[in-house]
């Protein structure tokens, strides 16, 4: 068993028309035993920037604390919020710094950049970035998420349609992976608002 599969996770970020959505499942397990059904995997950095951390739950929480610390230092020095592209480079550098004993996390970063252009990217545990213009996935359910997103995604979706699409993709994918599931957590972010919704899924 890979250490990345120890707690189980499903993460997906998707781009819409001047908006983005990021979603995760809510299960925390120890292999096949479920420990919690309301585990947070998506974290807010600022109003237009979110990060989802799949992989080992303990490392995800540690990495998040380091990222918040670095972002607060940046805010104090620069007197502004970090752009998503800059934040992705920061996450990549922090992960690569620890490449010989890495954080067992696969981050998904989603944000609105200059002129409210959506930015999404994911990376592996040593910070190799993968940028995309449509969607990115991570976690134990990533294979089925790729299939679902590939068939459901279409460009320039409005926020409400984007929510429906990402929710259906997430729920149908976690049903095909026994290490993730137990509902979903979805953020839809537009230039003016952040909508957070909890999804009910199969509770097994």
Helices and strands as residue ranges (DSSP letters): G 3-5, E 10-15, E 19-25, E 28-30, E 33-36, E 42-46, E 49-55, H 57-78, H 84-97, G 99-101, E 105-112, G 114-116, E 118-123, E 129-132, E 135-139, H 142-152, H 159-174, E 184-190, E 194-199
